[in-house]
């Protein structure tokens, strides 16, 4: 088949595409990405349409049920109908390349194992991949807003803002004012004291109730919202959250638990005639902690044998020790780093940019590296396979990089009962593949209202509708592709501000030494509310007034410092007229990057590269100081038992290097202190909202305010935890640290004194497209450890924000003096098949060690 393009591939798997026109280059790009990432692309479009279970089985059913209610397949059709001719031509060219590969080449072995051949790639498929980017960057907002709504009902404004801060001591407000949206008048001493007292009373009451359930059989009855039915049982079983009334001596005790989905494969054998099913699950955090001073290391297993036709049966609770060290959501670093300097600071005299997006570590990598040459243009950079947009890269004249805006583009809307009853009821069928037995179908019912689908469960006793920009066909286009031919910073900024893509921060520079920051994507204009909690919308008072116009978006051009840095921190003050977000990242990374760049007389690529890998974690030093604050209160017995911890602390230097000993202790202590800080919230809120989960990226600011800045933590707080004074409480946390490190010692077969940060902080990427699969061949691949599990530098608070399964999917440094080269490393490279690609190991090793790979077009 003749082509107007050619593809050469470097030793690192990076394609160099040469084509006559831009559309020819896009067609070749479709072919190249299909060749390397077709299984991943298929995963993306199936994920957002709720059709993964058809390929991957029962373990994907929960995900399908979450996504199918948004009906993104219909949304994609509407997007394509609205696109301009230029966008349609671009998407058709990309699809031609993808389909040429599907039709003419042998497909990756994964498709043979799955016994599946993918249908043709269409413009709608490209839109679905764009929708997937909204999911990975925005969907956490759903749980955040549920959490904030629950907290706001329980707390007054001052206490609510205290536990959900949107600024911190490291944040630099760059534009539009100097204050966040949630200013408080001092430390809420009395409210916190009352919170602890209430939590203490609830704890004592619940502990007396739950303890009676331990290790003894009792009658149980499952609790469903609204009504009892076989369908309700199946739905809550799949979603993984149930409540049960345990009956002991004619006294009913209500207990919530999370279903263990490892046992969910039996679901296809359950129907309305089933006499009994065995269910296993675990108590939520606040209930689990009643049984152990160190709840991180223990679970409470719920074991039930239930008769489906009556939703009744027998059950009991069992205390089990976890086989691993548990990690909480607040430990995952958020977002990305991007920094740019102009030629006044760079050694070359040209702008330089460095970008490293932090997301879950997966194989295949979310991003794909490519270089294109067409007409008189050259472009290189990273894209997400399935859609022809280079999201971070450069041309001969312009360079750009992105970070997550850490913003909120989803709102929850309370719906009156009368209105909800008139909403459209929809029923869809999900096909589920079974490896062990016959395939089956799952019927899903959901309700769609004026603004979007309703949540499966009521929130605070009310129906709730989800309004999300990802569901709006008018929020999408492919205008961002014009970055490939942009000739200046001004042009690039205008393109970004007009583009209908997932909202991101964009840093850009050009060969004329202009640099700028702005926001790309469609951002809703909220009127009458902040968007942090669920609201009743009132016409003319509370609503979305469309989206920001391009000239309404914030922009910074050529700052006096000649530096721009974005690391997902808050850059909007309360003076800015639109509320864009709430839970921004801690400002330390931006603060640190700016400090390092400002301290250099001349900046070159090596400088930018070293900053990306900087492991300084200054915010952790407060935890180190708290540990040392109790040394004077240690008894001789304490000193003997905790001596190994203080021995590890001797090499503390504020750096999260993999060979550092002290970081193990400081990190574990932080973990325990955070857990104990938020535990009162779980008792007070969890008593009425049993599946409540607290997640806040600035949790360290809350901890610092409580434990380091204020004098509140004294005997009152200690009493809540069962200790006579504050010092004994902190000492008890050190004993918990010792217990945790003892478990790690068993796992690593090292003495505690010999363990380092790298023994805990090791790369643990998951199988992205195949992670749901129950096929033994994929499990065997994990056993063979083809995925890297090397010790890692970095931590949640470092610029090098790496922690176990989250980190920079790529690092790159671009110097516009040499626009056809790039300094980079890329987890797994472009390789996409564990079954057939054998050359990705060296790219993984380069990534884990921080070794740079030099890409140069002229050597390909």
Helices and strands as residue ranges (DSSP letters): E 5-9, E 15-19, H 22-49, H 53-56, G 58-60, H 61-68, H 72-82, H 85-104, H 109-114, H 123-138, H 140-154, H 157-163, H 189-211, E 218-223, H 230-239, E 241-248, E 251-259, G 261-269, E 277-283, H 285-288, G 289-291, G 295-297, E 298-307, E 312-321, G 329-331, E 336-341, E 352-360, E 362-363, E 367-374, E 377-384, E 390-395, E 398-404, E 410-415, H 417-421, E 424-432, E 440-448, E 463-468, G 469-471, G 473-475, G 479-485, H 489-498, E 504-510, E 515-520, E 524-527, E 543-547, G 550-552, E 555-557, E 563-566, H 588-598, H 605-612, G 618-620, H 621-628, G 631-633, H 636-648, G 649-651, H 662-686, H 699-703, I 704-709, H 715-721, H 726-748, G 752-754, H 757-760, E 766-767, H 776-783, E 806-808, E 810-815, G 816-818, E 821-826, H 841-849, E 853-856, G 857-859
